[in-house]
């Protein structure tokens, strides 16, 4: 089975990237994902050179899309490399299962472990520990942060 940038359903495993937590920034107040007037989650979150707030917004938008069964929105927040490994039909299936198992869960803590403006690693947690992510890699593609944990 291909490792993906997805939450591991029914397992307490998180794929971790190598890195240091030196200089990490921790935030415990979640940023609400952007939504359109129709209530759908906006999968495009701009990245800026310092980008920690935009990075957190992208992480939380991905999390919200994934845990509420919005596979297309979650897929749009994957890097192109990860999209090649995980097809949209598979993402739709996985997000549907995640929504059934966990439902809406907010990110309870967020730490930027490193951020070089175009690549970052983040750690974030939930009330359900098996969903926690550690040192998860993200990249900027097309001016937006994308999950690159695949």
N, C-alpha and C positions, 0 to 999 in steps of 0.2 A: 504494500500500500504506500502511496506517495505521501511523504510528510507535507503538510500544508500549513498555511498561515491561519488556520482555523482553530477555534476552541476545540479541545479534545472532549468529545461528548462521552460522559460516563467514566472518564478517567481523570486522575489527578495529575496528569503530566502537562508540563508547559515546556515548549521548546525554548532553550536559552541560547543566546548568542554570547560569545566570549566578550568580556569587557570589564571595565573598572567602574565602580560607583563614585570615584573621586569627582568632586565638583557637581554631584547630582543635585537636582532641584526637585523638591517635593511639594506637591500641592494636594490638599485634601478636599478642596471645594470643586465639585465637578462643573464642567462647562457643558451646557445643554447643546446637543447637536443641532445644527441649523435645519430648519424645516421650511418647506414651502407653504403657500397659502392652502394647499390641498392636504397638508399634514404629512406629506412624505418627507423622508430624511434626505437632506442634500448631501450627496456623496462627494462634492467638490469643496475642499477646504484649502484655501490658499496658504502657501508657505512663504515666509519672509526670512531674511537672514538670521534673525535671532529666534524666530519661529516657535518658541516653546508654547505659547498660547494656541497658535494654529496647530501645532503638533498634538496638543492635548485635545483640541476640538476634533481633529481627524480621528484620533484613537477612540474618543467617545462616540463619534458618529458611526464608526465601524462597529463598535460594541453594541450600540443601540440597534443598528441594522441587523447585525448577526443574531442578537437575542430576541428580536421581535419578528424573525422570519422574513426579513426583507433582503432576500438573496441577491437581487440585482444591485441594490445599493451597496451591500457588503462587497460584492464582486468588483464594483467600480472603485473601491478603496484598496484593492490589492495592486501591488506593483505588476508591471507587465510580465516580469519573470514569473511571478506567482500565478498570474492568470493563465500562463501557458501550461502550468502544472495542474491547475484546478479549473475545470470547465464550469461555465455558468450553470448547467443543469445540476452538477454535483454541489455547487454552492447553494443553489435553491433548496436542494434536498437537505443539506446539512443545517442551513438556517431554520428550516421548518422544524427539524428535529430539536434544535436548540431552543426554539420558541416553546415547543411542547414541554421540554424538560425543565427549562429555567424561567422562561418569561422575561419580562423586563426587569433587569437588575442594573442599578447605576454603578459606575466606577466609584469605589469608596476612597481610594488613594491613587495618586499618580506621581511618578518620579521620572524625570528626564535623567537618564544615566550618562548620556553623552549626546552632543548635538554639534555637528560640523557644518551646519546650514543645508547640506544636501543629504546627509545620512545621520541617523540618530538611533539610540536604543532607549527604550522606556520600560519601566516596570509599573504595573497597575494591578489593583486588587478589587475584589468584590466581596459581598457578604458570603458567597459560596466559594470557599477556598480552592476547589478544584478548577475554577475558571481563572484563577490568578495567572498573570503573565509576568515573566522575569526576563529582563534584558532583550525585549522583543525589538528586532530591527525594523526601522522605517526609512524610506528614501523619498526624495523629492523627484517627481516625474511630472513634466508639463506644468510646473508651478504649484503642484499640490503634494501633500504628504500621502504616501501609500504604504500599506503594510507589506513588508518584505520578508516576513517570517514563513518561509516555505522550504 
